[in-house]
Amino acid sequence: MLLQSIWFFLWGLLWAVFFMTDGFDFGVGTLYPFLGKSDRDKRVMINSIGPLWDGNEVWLLTAGGVTFAAFPKVYATMFSSLYTPLMLILFSLIFRGVAFEFRGKIENAAWKKLWDTFIFLGSFLPALLFGVAFANIFQGIPFDGDGLYHGNTLKLLNPYGLLGGILFVLLFLQHGANWLNIKTTGELRQKSIAVSRKIWLVLVPVAVIFLIASYFATDLYANYFKTPVLFLIILVTVIALFATRFFIAKQSFFKAWFASALTIAGAIFFGIAGLFPRLFPSSMDKEASLTAFNASSSPLTLKIMLGVVLVVIPIVIIYQAWAYNFFKDPVTQEDLDMDEAY
């Protein structure tokens, strides 16, 4: 049971790391048509995430790979139940990546407008749909003991699911605006600072509403009342959320970005801690719920995977830390003039 519990934690951690990293470039892409009023501003925004966005998506592959290898039953049931939103996410990410590469290939307004649209949709839709998917997982998915899904895509767009989607979008918008505060200069930075403050004012009440709604729409709080120390997750998340605004006011933008990253991680672990040991709960039959204990691979598989993870993940973290540090400075005209710039 210890191995399964470790992998449950790692499963949640990998999803949290993905949202912490790819979340800010989802946010930048969603802000793209609103802050990028000139072609130069748009190029600055794209190049602010250009060296990092594809590396960030490695964590999505890792989280998906861990789900497949460590909890194959969960992978099978999750991807069949949430097939439509997951495919929409996949195609959104594909078109977003293509848009980054193709936008600057032809100097034509219509051509650029087309790919600008894909950059926005390829950022906004995944942010929204990931939130909808996770909120539905928190409240339970209607599938039976055979893993058959009894619902449709519209049922996923329930009030709590949509609230989760809105929360994710706002978290990523805040994270993305904080990144732009670091990576931009001049008028564009002033606009992103103003936007980051306004987003925070909307994010706080939505986060409070989501916490309250979770009490009525889910049973996540059962684990919290059973183990009160878990409330520290909520406390740390709230502190991180207010620290974000404090650091923005102090113009300590790196600290604000780290605070918003911690807020995102806290939001994910709020749900993960409430779900344990369930990974994919059934709203039809509690006995059909897939847990870390009834849906895991063999102990040997989990041991081998753990050994691989302990070697590979630190290498990835070291590389990404180097990349983030190397590209930490604001985007300049010299950067835009480089051949490899977007």
HELIX and SHEET records of a PDB file:
HELIX    1   1 LEU A    2  LEU A   35  1                                  34    
HELIX    2   2 ASP A   39  ILE A   49  1                                  11    
HELIX    3   3 TRP A   53  ASN A   56  1                                   4    
HELIX    4   4 VAL A   58  ALA A   70  1                                  13    
HELIX    5   5 PRO A   72  SER A   81  1                                  10    
HELIX    6   6 TYR A   83  PHE A  102  1                                  20    
HELIX    7   7 ARG A  103  LYS A  105  5                                   3    
HELIX    8   8 ALA A  109  GLN A  139  1                                  31    
HELIX    9   9 THR A  153  LEU A  156  1                                   4    
HELIX   10  10 PRO A  159  LYS A  183  1                                  25    
HELIX   11  11 GLY A  186  ALA A  217  1                                  32    
HELIX   12  12 TYR A  221  LYS A  226  1                                   6    
HELIX   13  13 PRO A  228  LEU A  230  5                                   3    
HELIX   14  14 PHE A  231  ALA A  249  1                                  19    
HELIX   15  15 PHE A  253  LEU A  275  1                                  23    
HELIX   16  16 LYS A  286  ALA A  288  5                                   3    
HELIX   17  17 PRO A  299  PHE A  326  1                                  28    
HELIX   18  18 GLN A  333  LEU A  336  1                                   4    
SHEET    1   A 2 ARG A 278  PHE A 280  0                                        
SHEET    2   A 2 LEU A 290  THR A 291 -1                                        
END                                                                             
